[in-house]
Amino acid sequence: MERTPVQSRSVSSVGYDRDSSTLEIEFLNGSVYQYFGVPESIFNGLMNAPSKGTFLDQCVKKAGYSYARIA
């Protein structure tokens, strides 16, 4: 999945696959996670959020989307 670099203290890049509603996050430490069943509106909100880490924590992690570490 192609990811876009972002300005963040915790996130390095973000990708999204519309066909599968999969959000992919690469963290600054090099780990990569995929979150499944994420609506495109959440992806858009993340990309426009002033704090990517805070948005990710509140709207993705705490929302309970299933995920897998892929790297």
CHARMM-style PDB file with segment names, atoms N, HN, CA, C and O in Angstrom:
ATOM      1  N   MET     1       0.845  -1.180   0.000  1.00  0.00      PROA
ATOM      2  CA  MET     1       0.000   0.000   0.000  1.00  0.00      PROA
ATOM      3  C   MET     1       0.893   1.246   0.000  1.00  0.00      PROA
ATOM      4  O   MET     1       1.882   1.320   0.729  1.00  0.00      PROA
ATOM      5  N   GLU     2       0.534   2.185  -0.803  1.00  0.00      PROA
ATOM      6  HN  GLU     2      -0.269   2.125  -1.395  1.00  0.00      PROA
ATOM      7  CA  GLU     2       1.301   3.430  -0.875  1.00  0.00      PROA
ATOM      8  C   GLU     2       0.910   4.322   0.300  1.00  0.00      PROA
ATOM      9  O   GLU     2      -0.271   4.526   0.580  1.00  0.00      PROA
ATOM     10  N   ARG     3       1.930   4.849   0.982  1.00  0.00      PROA
ATOM     11  HN  ARG     3       2.890   4.684   0.754  1.00  0.00      PROA
ATOM     12  CA  ARG     3       1.686   5.732   2.119  1.00  0.00      PROA
ATOM     13  C   ARG     3       2.209   7.132   1.827  1.00  0.00      PROA
ATOM     14  O   ARG     3       3.149   7.318   1.053  1.00  0.00      PROA
ATOM     15  N   THR     4       1.574   8.114   2.470  1.00  0.00      PROA
ATOM     16  HN  THR     4       0.811   7.963   3.098  1.00  0.00      PROA
ATOM     17  CA  THR     4       1.953   9.516   2.330  1.00  0.00      PROA
ATOM     18  C   THR     4       2.670   9.954   3.596  1.00  0.00      PROA
ATOM     19  O   THR     4       2.139   9.757   4.689  1.00  0.00      PROA
ATOM     20  N   PRO     5       3.865  10.543   3.488  1.00  0.00      PROA
ATOM     21  CA  PRO     5       4.549  11.061   4.672  1.00  0.00      PROA
ATOM     22  C   PRO     5       3.719  12.161   5.339  1.00  0.00      PROA
ATOM     23  O   PRO     5       3.076  12.959   4.657  1.00  0.00      PROA
ATOM     24  N   VAL     6       3.735  12.200   6.677  1.00  0.00      PROA
ATOM     25  HN  VAL     6       4.258  11.552   7.232  1.00  0.00      PROA
ATOM     26  CA  VAL     6       3.009  13.211   7.433  1.00  0.00      PROA
ATOM     27  C   VAL     6       3.924  13.837   8.478  1.00  0.00      PROA
ATOM     28  O   VAL     6       4.928  13.250   8.883  1.00  0.00      PROA
ATOM     29  N   GLN     7       3.556  15.037   8.902  1.00  0.00      PROA
ATOM     30  HN  GLN     7       2.741  15.513   8.574  1.00  0.00      PROA
ATOM     31  CA  GLN     7       4.266  15.714   9.980  1.00  0.00      PROA
ATOM     32  C   GLN     7       3.641  15.294  11.301  1.00  0.00      PROA
ATOM     33  O   GLN     7       2.476  15.592  11.565  1.00  0.00      PROA
ATOM     34  N   SER     8       4.410  14.607  12.124  1.00  0.00      PROA
ATOM     35  HN  SER     8       5.356  14.365  11.909  1.00  0.00      PROA
ATOM     36  CA  SER     8       3.889  14.112  13.388  1.00  0.00      PROA
ATOM     37  C   SER     8       5.045  13.739  14.296  1.00  0.00      PROA
ATOM     38  O   SER     8       6.146  13.440  13.833  1.00  0.00      PROA
ATOM     39  N   ARG     9       4.780  13.760  15.602  1.00  0.00      PROA
ATOM     40  HN  ARG     9       3.885  14.002  15.978  1.00  0.00      PROA
ATOM     41  CA  ARG     9       5.797  13.336  16.562  1.00  0.00      PROA
ATOM     42  C   ARG     9       5.798  11.828  16.769  1.00  0.00      PROA
ATOM     43  O   ARG     9       6.687  11.293  17.430  1.00  0.00      PROA
ATOM     44  N   SER    10       4.788  11.127  16.198  1.00  0.00      PROA
ATOM     45  HN  SER    10       4.065  11.562  15.661  1.00  0.00      PROA
ATOM     46  CA  SER    10       4.733   9.678  16.375  1.00  0.00      PROA
ATOM     47  C   SER    10       4.493   8.894  15.092  1.00  0.00      PROA
ATOM     48  O   SER    10       4.872   7.727  14.997  1.00  0.00      PROA
ATOM     49  N   VAL    11       3.866   9.527  14.104  1.00  0.00      PROA
ATOM     50  HN  VAL    11       3.558  10.475  14.181  1.00  0.00      PROA
ATOM     51  CA  VAL    11       3.504   8.845  12.855  1.00  0.00      PROA
ATOM     52  C   VAL    11       4.398   9.325  11.718  1.00  0.00      PROA
ATOM     53  O   VAL    11       4.591  10.527  11.536  1.00  0.00      PROA
ATOM     54  N   SER    12       4.941   8.380  10.957  1.00  0.00      PROA
ATOM     55  HN  SER    12       4.784   7.403  11.106  1.00  0.00      PROA
ATOM     56  CA  SER    12       5.813   8.712   9.831  1.00  0.00      PROA
ATOM     57  C   SER    12       5.031   8.863   8.527  1.00  0.00      PROA
ATOM     58  O   SER    12       5.241   9.810   7.769  1.00  0.00      PROA
ATOM     59  N   SER    13       4.109   7.897   8.274  1.00  0.00      PROA
ATOM     60  HN  SER    13       3.939   7.128   8.889  1.00  0.00      PROA
ATOM     61  CA  SER    13       3.338   7.944   7.032  1.00  0.00      PROA
ATOM     62  C   SER    13       2.005   7.227   7.209  1.00  0.00      PROA
ATOM     63  O   SER    13       1.830   6.399   8.103  1.00  0.00      PROA
ATOM     64  N   VAL    14       1.060   7.579   6.314  1.00  0.00      PROA
ATOM     65  HN  VAL    14       1.202   8.252   5.588  1.00  0.00      PROA
ATOM     66  CA  VAL    14      -0.301   7.043   6.393  1.00  0.00      PROA
ATOM     67  C   VAL    14      -0.750   6.607   5.002  1.00  0.00      PROA
ATOM     68  O   VAL    14      -0.533   7.318   4.021  1.00  0.00      PROA
ATOM     69  N   GLY    15      -1.374   5.443   4.922  1.00  0.00      PROA
ATOM     70  HN  GLY    15      -1.551   4.865   5.719  1.00  0.00      PROA
ATOM     71  CA  GLY    15      -1.944   4.970   3.664  1.00  0.00      PROA
ATOM     72  C   GLY    15      -3.373   4.523   3.886  1.00  0.00      PROA
ATOM     73  O   GLY    15      -3.779   4.226   5.009  1.00  0.00      PROA
ATOM     74  N   TYR    16      -4.133   4.477   2.803  1.00  0.00      PROA
ATOM     75  HN  TYR    16      -3.803   4.718   1.890  1.00  0.00      PROA
ATOM     76  CA  TYR    16      -5.523   4.023   2.906  1.00  0.00      PROA
ATOM     77  C   TYR    16      -5.926   3.324   1.620  1.00  0.00      PROA
ATOM     78  O   TYR    16      -5.679   3.823   0.522  1.00  0.00      PROA
ATOM     79  N   ASP    17      -6.553   2.157   1.771  1.00  0.00      PROA
ATOM     80  HN  ASP    17      -6.754   1.752   2.663  1.00  0.00      PROA
ATOM     81  CA  ASP    17      -7.072   1.413   0.633  1.00  0.00      PROA
ATOM     82  C   ASP    17      -8.597   1.468   0.683  1.00  0.00      PROA
ATOM     83  O   ASP    17      -9.221   0.870   1.560  1.00  0.00      PROA
ATOM     84  N   ARG    18      -9.191   2.195  -0.271  1.00  0.00      PROA
ATOM     85  HN  ARG    18      -8.684   2.681  -0.984  1.00  0.00      PROA
ATOM     86  CA  ARG    18     -10.642   2.386  -0.291  1.00  0.00      PROA
ATOM     87  C   ARG    18     -11.394   1.073  -0.528  1.00  0.00      PROA
ATOM     88  O   ARG    18     -12.471   0.867   0.032  1.00  0.00      PROA
ATOM     89  N   ASP    19     -10.840   0.198  -1.343  1.00  0.00      PROA
ATOM     90  HN  ASP    19      -9.966   0.366  -1.798  1.00  0.00      PROA
ATOM     91  CA  ASP    19     -11.525  -1.056  -1.680  1.00  0.00      PROA
ATOM     92  C   ASP    19     -11.731  -1.945  -0.448  1.00  0.00      PROA
ATOM     93  O   ASP    19     -12.772  -2.585  -0.303  1.00  0.00      PROA
ATOM     94  N   SER    20     -10.738  -1.975   0.427  1.00  0.00      PROA
ATOM     95  HN  SER    20      -9.892  -1.454   0.310  1.00  0.00      PROA
ATOM     96  CA  SER    20     -10.836  -2.838   1.609  1.00  0.00      PROA
ATOM     97  C   SER    20     -11.056  -2.063   2.908  1.00  0.00      PROA
ATOM     98  O   SER    20     -11.161  -2.667   3.976  1.00  0.00      PROA
ATOM     99  N   SER    21     -11.126  -0.727   2.827  1.00  0.00      PROA
ATOM    100  HN  SER    21     -11.040  -0.236   1.960  1.00  0.00      PROA
ATOM    101  CA  SER    21     -11.279   0.138   4.014  1.00  0.00      PROA
ATOM    102  C   SER    21     -10.184  -0.133   5.040  1.00  0.00      PROA
ATOM    103  O   SER    21     -10.441  -0.221   6.241  1.00  0.00      PROA
ATOM    104  N   THR    22      -8.959  -0.261   4.540  1.00  0.00      PROA
ATOM    105  HN  THR    22      -8.750  -0.189   3.564  1.00  0.00      PROA
ATOM    106  CA  THR    22      -7.814  -0.538   5.395  1.00  0.00      PROA
ATOM    107  C   THR    22      -6.950   0.705   5.538  1.00  0.00      PROA
ATOM    108  O   THR    22      -6.521   1.302   4.550  1.00  0.00      PROA
ATOM    109  N   LEU    23      -6.704   1.081   6.778  1.00  0.00      PROA
ATOM    110  HN  LEU    23      -7.052   0.597   7.581  1.00  0.00      PROA
ATOM    111  CA  LEU    23      -5.831   2.202   7.106  1.00  0.00      PROA
ATOM    112  C   LEU    23      -4.479   1.644   7.508  1.00  0.00      PROA
ATOM    113  O   LEU    23      -4.405   0.754   8.355  1.00  0.00      PROA
ATOM    114  N   GLU    24      -3.412   2.150   6.914  1.00  0.00      PROA
ATOM    115  HN  GLU    24      -3.472   2.873   6.226  1.00  0.00      PROA
ATOM    116  CA  GLU    24      -2.066   1.671   7.230  1.00  0.00      PROA
ATOM    117  C   GLU    24      -1.259   2.808   7.822  1.00  0.00      PROA
ATOM    118  O   GLU    24      -1.184   3.894   7.249  1.00  0.00      PROA
ATOM    119  N   ILE    25      -0.657   2.553   8.972  1.00  0.00      PROA
ATOM    120  HN  ILE    25      -0.718   1.670   9.438  1.00  0.00      PROA
ATOM    121  CA  ILE    25       0.109   3.561   9.701  1.00  0.00      PROA
ATOM    122  C   ILE    25       1.533   3.078   9.892  1.00  0.00      PROA
ATOM    123  O   ILE    25       1.762   1.985  10.412  1.00  0.00      PROA
ATOM    124  N   GLU    26       2.485   3.889   9.473  1.00  0.00      PROA
ATOM    125  HN  GLU    26       2.298   4.777   9.051  1.00  0.00      PROA
ATOM    126  CA  GLU    26       3.891   3.636   9.779  1.00  0.00      PROA
ATOM    127  C   GLU    26       4.303   4.617  10.867  1.00  0.00      PROA
ATOM    128  O   GLU    26       4.175   5.831  10.708  1.00  0.00      PROA
ATOM    129  N   PHE    27       4.799   4.076  11.972  1.00  0.00      PROA
ATOM    130  HN  PHE    27       4.903   3.090  12.101  1.00  0.00      PROA
ATOM    131  CA  PHE    27       5.233   4.912  13.086  1.00  0.00      PROA
ATOM    132  C   PHE    27       6.708   5.275  12.928  1.00  0.00      PROA
ATOM    133  O   PHE    27       7.444   4.635  12.177  1.00  0.00      PROA
ATOM    134  N   LEU    28       7.116   6.294  13.638  1.00  0.00      PROA
ATOM    135  HN  LEU    28       6.519   6.814  14.249  1.00  0.00      PROA
ATOM    136  CA  LEU    28       8.509   6.754  13.543  1.00  0.00      PROA
ATOM    137  C   LEU    28       9.500   5.678  13.957  1.00  0.00      PROA
ATOM    138  O   LEU    28      10.650   5.699  13.517  1.00  0.00      PROA
ATOM    139  N   ASN    29       9.074   4.732  14.799  1.00  0.00      PROA
ATOM    140  HN  ASN    29       8.140   4.715  15.156  1.00  0.00      PROA
ATOM    141  CA  ASN    29       9.983   3.668  15.228  1.00  0.00      PROA
ATOM    142  C   ASN    29      10.115   2.561  14.181  1.00  0.00      PROA
ATOM    143  O   ASN    29      10.835   1.585  14.388  1.00  0.00      PROA
ATOM    144  N   GLY    30       9.405   2.725  13.041  1.00  0.00      PROA
ATOM    145  HN  GLY    30       8.820   3.519  12.873  1.00  0.00      PROA
ATOM    146  CA  GLY    30       9.518   1.752  11.952  1.00  0.00      PROA
ATOM    147  C   GLY    30       8.431   0.698  11.920  1.00  0.00      PROA
ATOM    148  O   GLY    30       8.297  -0.010  10.923  1.00  0.00      PROA
ATOM    149  N   SER    31       7.655   0.575  12.978  1.00  0.00      PROA
ATOM    150  HN  SER    31       7.765   1.151  13.788  1.00  0.00      PROA
ATOM    151  CA  SER    31       6.582  -0.421  12.972  1.00  0.00      PROA
ATOM    152  C   SER    31       5.444   0.045  12.060  1.00  0.00      PROA
ATOM    153  O   SER    31       5.197   1.242  11.914  1.00  0.00      PROA
ATOM    154  N   VAL    32       4.759  -0.926  11.449  1.00  0.00      PROA
ATOM    155  HN  VAL    32       4.960  -1.898  11.567  1.00  0.00      PROA
ATOM    156  CA  VAL    32       3.656  -0.640  10.534  1.00  0.00      PROA
ATOM    157  C   VAL    32       2.449  -1.466  10.963  1.00  0.00      PROA
ATOM    158  O   VAL    32       2.546  -2.676  11.170  1.00  0.00      PROA
ATOM    159  N   TYR    33       1.314  -0.793  11.090  1.00  0.00      PROA
ATOM    160  HN  TYR    33       1.234   0.190  10.921  1.00  0.00      PROA
ATOM    161  CA  TYR    33       0.069  -1.440  11.481  1.00  0.00      PROA
ATOM    162  C   TYR    33      -0.999  -1.182  10.433  1.00  0.00      PROA
ATOM    163  O   TYR    33      -1.040  -0.120   9.813  1.00  0.00      PROA
ATOM    164  N   GLN    34      -1.862  -2.173  10.247  1.00  0.00      PROA
ATOM    165  HN  GLN    34      -1.829  -3.036  10.751  1.00  0.00      PROA
ATOM    166  CA  GLN    34      -3.038  -2.005   9.406  1.00  0.00      PROA
ATOM    167  C   GLN    34      -4.269  -2.124  10.296  1.00  0.00      PROA
ATOM    168  O   GLN    34      -4.382  -3.034  11.118  1.00  0.00      PROA
ATOM    169  N   TYR    35      -5.192  -1.175  10.110  1.00  0.00      PROA
ATOM    170  HN  TYR    35      -5.100  -0.436   9.443  1.00  0.00      PROA
ATOM    171  CA  TYR    35      -6.460  -1.155  10.825  1.00  0.00      PROA
ATOM    172  C   TYR    35      -7.558  -1.427   9.807  1.00  0.00      PROA
ATOM    173  O   TYR    35      -7.590  -0.817   8.739  1.00  0.00      PROA
ATOM    174  N   PHE    36      -8.463  -2.351  10.147  1.00  0.00      PROA
ATOM    175  HN  PHE    36      -8.437  -2.847  11.015  1.00  0.00      PROA
ATOM    176  CA  PHE    36      -9.429  -2.853   9.179  1.00  0.00      PROA
ATOM    177  C   PHE    36     -10.834  -2.297   9.414  1.00  0.00      PROA
ATOM    178  O   PHE    36     -11.241  -2.057  10.551  1.00  0.00      PROA
ATOM    179  N   GLY    37     -11.571  -2.096   8.304  1.00  0.00      PROA
ATOM    180  HN  GLY    37     -11.240  -2.291   7.380  1.00  0.00      PROA
ATOM    181  CA  GLY    37     -12.939  -1.609   8.390  1.00  0.00      PROA
ATOM    182  C   GLY    37     -13.045  -0.141   8.755  1.00  0.00      PROA
ATOM    183  O   GLY    37     -14.057   0.296   9.304  1.00  0.00      PROA
ATOM    184  N   VAL    38     -12.011   0.615   8.453  1.00  0.00      PROA
ATOM    185  HN  VAL    38     -11.189   0.260   8.007  1.00  0.00      PROA
ATOM    186  CA  VAL    38     -11.973   2.040   8.802  1.00  0.00      PROA
ATOM    187  C   VAL    38     -12.640   2.858   7.692  1.00  0.00      PROA
ATOM    188  O   VAL    38     -12.224   2.774   6.536  1.00  0.00      PROA
ATOM    189  N   PRO    39     -13.662   3.643   8.022  1.00  0.00      PROA
ATOM    190  CA  PRO    39     -14.316   4.462   7.003  1.00  0.00      PROA
ATOM    191  C   PRO    39     -13.371   5.522   6.424  1.00  0.00      PROA
ATOM    192  O   PRO    39     -12.458   5.996   7.100  1.00  0.00      PROA
ATOM    193  N   GLU    40     -13.609   5.873   5.181  1.00  0.00      PROA
ATOM    194  HN  GLU    40     -14.350   5.487   4.632  1.00  0.00      PROA
ATOM    195  CA  GLU    40     -12.779   6.889   4.529  1.00  0.00      PROA
ATOM    196  C   GLU    40     -12.830   8.219   5.276  1.00  0.00      PROA
ATOM    197  O   GLU    40     -11.860   8.977   5.255  1.00  0.00      PROA
ATOM    198  N   SER    41     -13.947   8.506   5.932  1.00  0.00      PROA
ATOM    199  HN  SER    41     -14.734   7.890   5.948  1.00  0.00      PROA
ATOM    200  CA  SER    41     -14.067   9.754   6.695  1.00  0.00      PROA
ATOM    201  C   SER    41     -13.054   9.814   7.839  1.00  0.00      PROA
ATOM    202  O   SER    41     -12.570  10.894   8.180  1.00  0.00      PROA
ATOM    203  N   ILE    42     -12.734   8.672   8.430  1.00  0.00      PROA
ATOM    204  HN  ILE    42     -13.128   7.795   8.153  1.00  0.00      PROA
ATOM    205  CA  ILE    42     -11.725   8.630   9.495  1.00  0.00      PROA
ATOM    206  C   ILE    42     -10.343   8.891   8.903  1.00  0.00      PROA
ATOM    207  O   ILE    42      -9.552   9.642   9.474  1.00  0.00      PROA
ATOM    208  N   PHE    43     -10.053   8.277   7.766  1.00  0.00      PROA
ATOM    209  HN  PHE    43     -10.695   7.667   7.302  1.00  0.00      PROA
ATOM    210  CA  PHE    43      -8.786   8.547   7.078  1.00  0.00      PROA
ATOM    211  C   PHE    43      -8.652  10.035   6.766  1.00  0.00      PROA
ATOM    212  O   PHE    43      -7.610  10.634   7.030  1.00  0.00      PROA
ATOM    213  N   ASN    44      -9.702  10.631   6.205  1.00  0.00      PROA
ATOM    214  HN  ASN    44     -10.549  10.144   5.991  1.00  0.00      PROA
ATOM    215  CA  ASN    44      -9.659  12.057   5.873  1.00  0.00      PROA
ATOM    216  C   ASN    44      -9.479  12.909   7.122  1.00  0.00      PROA
ATOM    217  O   ASN    44      -8.739  13.893   7.110  1.00  0.00      PROA
ATOM    218  N   GLY    45     -10.156  12.529   8.196  1.00  0.00      PROA
ATOM    219  HN  GLY    45     -10.756  11.730   8.207  1.00  0.00      PROA
ATOM    220  CA  GLY    45      -9.999  13.252   9.457  1.00  0.00      PROA
ATOM    221  C   GLY    45      -8.584  13.174   9.979  1.00  0.00      PROA
ATOM    222  O   GLY    45      -8.041  14.163  10.472  1.00  0.00      PROA
ATOM    223  N   LEU    46      -7.979  11.993   9.871  1.00  0.00      PROA
ATOM    224  HN  LEU    46      -8.420  11.190   9.471  1.00  0.00      PROA
ATOM    225  CA  LEU    46      -6.593  11.813  10.315  1.00  0.00      PROA
ATOM    226  C   LEU    46      -5.648  12.691   9.504  1.00  0.00      PROA
ATOM    227  O   LEU    46      -4.772  13.353  10.061  1.00  0.00      PROA
ATOM    228  N   MET    47      -5.830  12.693   8.199  1.00  0.00      PROA
ATOM    229  HN  MET    47      -6.542  12.155   7.747  1.00  0.00      PROA
ATOM    230  CA  MET    47      -4.934  13.461   7.337  1.00  0.00      PROA
ATOM    231  C   MET    47      -5.061  14.969   7.577  1.00  0.00      PROA
ATOM    232  O   MET    47      -4.114  15.718   7.338  1.00  0.00      PROA
ATOM    233  N   ASN    48      -6.228  15.414   8.048  1.00  0.00      PROA
ATOM    234  HN  ASN    48      -6.998  14.806   8.242  1.00  0.00      PROA
ATOM    235  CA  ASN    48      -6.452  16.837   8.286  1.00  0.00      PROA
ATOM    236  C   ASN    48      -6.293  17.241   9.750  1.00  0.00      PROA
ATOM    237  O   ASN    48      -6.411  18.420  10.084  1.00  0.00      PROA
ATOM    238  N   ALA    49      -6.030  16.283  10.613  1.00  0.00      PROA
ATOM    239  HN  ALA    49      -5.934  15.325  10.342  1.00  0.00      PROA
ATOM    240  CA  ALA    49      -5.926  16.566  12.047  1.00  0.00      PROA
ATOM    241  C   ALA    49      -4.641  17.327  12.364  1.00  0.00      PROA
ATOM    242  O   ALA    49      -3.588  17.017  11.806  1.00  0.00      PROA
ATOM    243  N   PRO    50      -4.713  18.317  13.253  1.00  0.00      PROA
ATOM    244  CA  PRO    50      -3.504  19.033  13.659  1.00  0.00      PROA
ATOM    245  C   PRO    50      -2.524  18.124  14.407  1.00  0.00      PROA
ATOM    246  O   PRO    50      -1.311  18.322  14.336  1.00  0.00      PROA
ATOM    247  N   SER    51      -3.057  17.124  15.129  1.00  0.00      PROA
ATOM    248  HN  SER    51      -4.042  16.963  15.188  1.00  0.00      PROA
ATOM    249  CA  SER    51      -2.208  16.150  15.820  1.00  0.00      PROA
ATOM    250  C   SER    51      -2.593  14.753  15.347  1.00  0.00      PROA
ATOM    251  O   SER    51      -3.630  14.218  15.737  1.00  0.00      PROA
ATOM    252  N   LYS    52      -1.751  14.175  14.508  1.00  0.00      PROA
ATOM    253  HN  LYS    52      -0.909  14.610  14.191  1.00  0.00      PROA
ATOM    254  CA  LYS    52      -2.024  12.837  13.964  1.00  0.00      PROA
ATOM    255  C   LYS    52      -2.073  11.794  15.079  1.00  0.00      PROA
ATOM    256  O   LYS    52      -2.943  10.923  15.081  1.00  0.00      PROA
ATOM    257  N   GLY    53      -1.141  11.884  16.021  1.00  0.00      PROA
ATOM    258  HN  GLY    53      -0.434  12.592  16.019  1.00  0.00      PROA
ATOM    259  CA  GLY    53      -1.081  10.909  17.105  1.00  0.00      PROA
ATOM    260  C   GLY    53      -2.319  10.931  17.979  1.00  0.00      PROA
ATOM    261  O   GLY    53      -2.843   9.877  18.340  1.00  0.00      PROA
ATOM    262  N   THR    54      -2.795  12.125  18.324  1.00  0.00      PROA
ATOM    263  HN  THR    54      -2.370  12.981  18.031  1.00  0.00      PROA
ATOM    264  CA  THR    54      -3.994  12.254  19.151  1.00  0.00      PROA
ATOM    265  C   THR    54      -5.214  11.733  18.415  1.00  0.00      PROA
ATOM    266  O   THR    54      -6.019  10.998  18.988  1.00  0.00      PROA
ATOM    267  N   PHE    55      -5.360  12.108  17.148  1.00  0.00      PROA
ATOM    268  HN  PHE    55      -4.707  12.705  16.683  1.00  0.00      PROA
ATOM    269  CA  PHE    55      -6.495  11.634  16.353  1.00  0.00      PROA
ATOM    270  C   PHE    55      -6.460  10.116  16.237  1.00  0.00      PROA
ATOM    271  O   PHE    55      -7.486   9.458  16.411  1.00  0.00      PROA
ATOM    272  N   LEU    56      -5.301   9.559  15.948  1.00  0.00      PROA
ATOM    273  HN  LEU    56      -4.468  10.093  15.806  1.00  0.00      PROA
ATOM    274  CA  LEU    56      -5.156   8.116  15.808  1.00  0.00      PROA
ATOM    275  C   LEU    56      -5.563   7.409  17.099  1.00  0.00      PROA
ATOM    276  O   LEU    56      -6.284   6.411  17.073  1.00  0.00      PROA
ATOM    277  N   ASP    57      -5.097   7.932  18.211  1.00  0.00      PROA
ATOM    278  HN  ASP    57      -4.511   8.742  18.232  1.00  0.00      PROA
ATOM    279  CA  ASP    57      -5.415   7.321  19.499  1.00  0.00      PROA
ATOM    280  C   ASP    57      -6.912   7.381  19.784  1.00  0.00      PROA
ATOM    281  O   ASP    57      -7.511   6.371  20.154  1.00  0.00      PROA
ATOM    282  N   GLN    58      -7.520   8.547  19.615  1.00  0.00      PROA
ATOM    283  HN  GLN    58      -7.033   9.367  19.314  1.00  0.00      PROA
ATOM    284  CA  GLN    58      -8.916   8.742  19.986  1.00  0.00      PROA
ATOM    285  C   GLN    58      -9.899   8.130  18.988  1.00  0.00      PROA
ATOM    286  O   GLN    58     -10.910   7.561  19.398  1.00  0.00      PROA
ATOM    287  N   CYS    59      -9.624   8.235  17.702  1.00  0.00      PROA
ATOM    288  HN  CYS    59      -8.802   8.697  17.369  1.00  0.00      PROA
ATOM    289  CA  CYS    59     -10.614   7.863  16.685  1.00  0.00      PROA
ATOM    290  C   CYS    59     -10.349   6.533  15.996  1.00  0.00      PROA
ATOM    291  O   CYS    59     -11.205   6.033  15.266  1.00  0.00      PROA
ATOM    292  N   VAL    60      -9.179   5.958  16.217  1.00  0.00      PROA
ATOM    293  HN  VAL    60      -8.483   6.364  16.810  1.00  0.00      PROA
ATOM    294  CA  VAL    60      -8.874   4.664  15.596  1.00  0.00      PROA
ATOM    295  C   VAL    60      -8.602   3.620  16.678  1.00  0.00      PROA
ATOM    296  O   VAL    60      -9.314   2.620  16.770  1.00  0.00      PROA
ATOM    297  N   LYS    61      -7.585   3.847  17.486  1.00  0.00      PROA
ATOM    298  HN  LYS    61      -7.007   4.660  17.411  1.00  0.00      PROA
ATOM    299  CA  LYS    61      -7.226   2.847  18.497  1.00  0.00      PROA
ATOM    300  C   LYS    61      -8.357   2.632  19.498  1.00  0.00      PROA
ATOM    301  O   LYS    61      -8.773   1.496  19.726  1.00  0.00      PROA
ATOM    302  N   LYS    62      -8.856   3.711  20.097  1.00  0.00      PROA
ATOM    303  HN  LYS    62      -8.518   4.634  19.912  1.00  0.00      PROA
ATOM    304  CA  LYS    62      -9.903   3.581  21.117  1.00  0.00      PROA
ATOM    305  C   LYS    62     -11.266   3.246  20.519  1.00  0.00      PROA
ATOM    306  O   LYS    62     -12.181   2.858  21.245  1.00  0.00      PROA
ATOM    307  N   ALA    63     -11.408   3.393  19.206  1.00  0.00      PROA
ATOM    308  HN  ALA    63     -10.665   3.708  18.616  1.00  0.00      PROA
ATOM    309  CA  ALA    63     -12.670   3.036  18.540  1.00  0.00      PROA
ATOM    310  C   ALA    63     -12.803   1.519  18.377  1.00  0.00      PROA
ATOM    311  O   ALA    63     -13.891   1.017  18.098  1.00  0.00      PROA
ATOM    312  N   GLY    64     -11.704   0.798  18.550  1.00  0.00      PROA
ATOM    313  HN  GLY    64     -10.820   1.206  18.777  1.00  0.00      PROA
ATOM    314  CA  GLY    64     -11.768  -0.654  18.567  1.00  0.00      PROA
ATOM    315  C   GLY    64     -11.676  -1.349  17.221  1.00  0.00      PROA
ATOM    316  O   GLY    64     -12.088  -2.502  17.095  1.00  0.00      PROA
ATOM    317  N   TYR    65     -11.142  -0.667  16.206  1.00  0.00      PROA
ATOM    318  HN  TYR    65     -10.808   0.270  16.308  1.00  0.00      PROA
ATOM    319  CA  TYR    65     -10.960  -1.330  14.913  1.00  0.00      PROA
ATOM    320  C   TYR    65      -9.978  -2.481  15.068  1.00  0.00      PROA
ATOM    321  O   TYR    65      -8.990  -2.361  15.793  1.00  0.00      PROA
ATOM    322  N   SER    66     -10.239  -3.591  14.394  1.00  0.00      PROA
ATOM    323  HN  SER    66     -11.042  -3.688  13.805  1.00  0.00      PROA
ATOM    324  CA  SER    66      -9.291  -4.695  14.429  1.00  0.00      PROA
ATOM    325  C   SER    66      -8.046  -4.269  13.650  1.00  0.00      PROA
ATOM    326  O   SER    66      -8.108  -3.450  12.733  1.00  0.00      PROA
ATOM    327  N   TYR    67      -6.920  -4.850  14.047  1.00  0.00      PROA
ATOM    328  HN  TYR    67      -6.870  -5.515  14.792  1.00  0.00      PROA
ATOM    329  CA  TYR    67      -5.646  -4.433  13.450  1.00  0.00      PROA
ATOM    330  C   TYR    67      -4.652  -5.582  13.455  1.00  0.00      PROA
ATOM    331  O   TYR    67      -4.827  -6.598  14.127  1.00  0.00      PROA
ATOM    332  N   ALA    68      -3.606  -5.374  12.676  1.00  0.00      PROA
ATOM    333  HN  ALA    68      -3.463  -4.548  12.130  1.00  0.00      PROA
ATOM    334  CA  ALA    68      -2.498  -6.330  12.645  1.00  0.00      PROA
ATOM    335  C   ALA    68      -1.209  -5.569  12.438  1.00  0.00      PROA
ATOM    336  O   ALA    68      -1.155  -4.617  11.659  1.00  0.00      PROA
ATOM    337  N   ARG    69      -0.177  -5.988  13.133  1.00  0.00      PROA
ATOM    338  HN  ARG    69      -0.220  -6.761  13.766  1.00  0.00      PROA
ATOM    339  CA  ARG    69       1.153  -5.426  12.891  1.00  0.00      PROA
ATOM    340  C   ARG    69       1.748  -6.170  11.709  1.00  0.00      PROA
ATOM    341  O   ARG    69       1.805  -7.399  11.710  1.00  0.00      PROA
ATOM    342  N   ILE    70       2.197  -5.423  10.691  1.00  0.00      PROA
ATOM    343  HN  ILE    70       2.151  -4.424  10.690  1.00  0.00      PROA
ATOM    344  CA  ILE    70       2.721  -6.088   9.495  1.00  0.00      PROA
ATOM    345  C   ILE    70       4.224  -5.871   9.337  1.00  0.00      PROA
ATOM    346  O   ILE    70       4.850  -6.493   8.478  1.00  0.00      PROA
ATOM    347  N   ALA    71       4.803  -5.006  10.146  1.00  0.00      PROA
ATOM    348  HN  ALA    71       4.294  -4.502  10.844  1.00  0.00      PROA
ATOM    349  CA  ALA    71       6.255  -4.784  10.097  1.00  0.00      PROA
ATOM    350  C   ALA    71       6.725  -4.212  11.410  1.00  0.00      PROA
ATOM    351  OT1 ALA    71       7.917  -3.951  11.578  1.00  0.00      PROA
TER     352      ALA     71
END
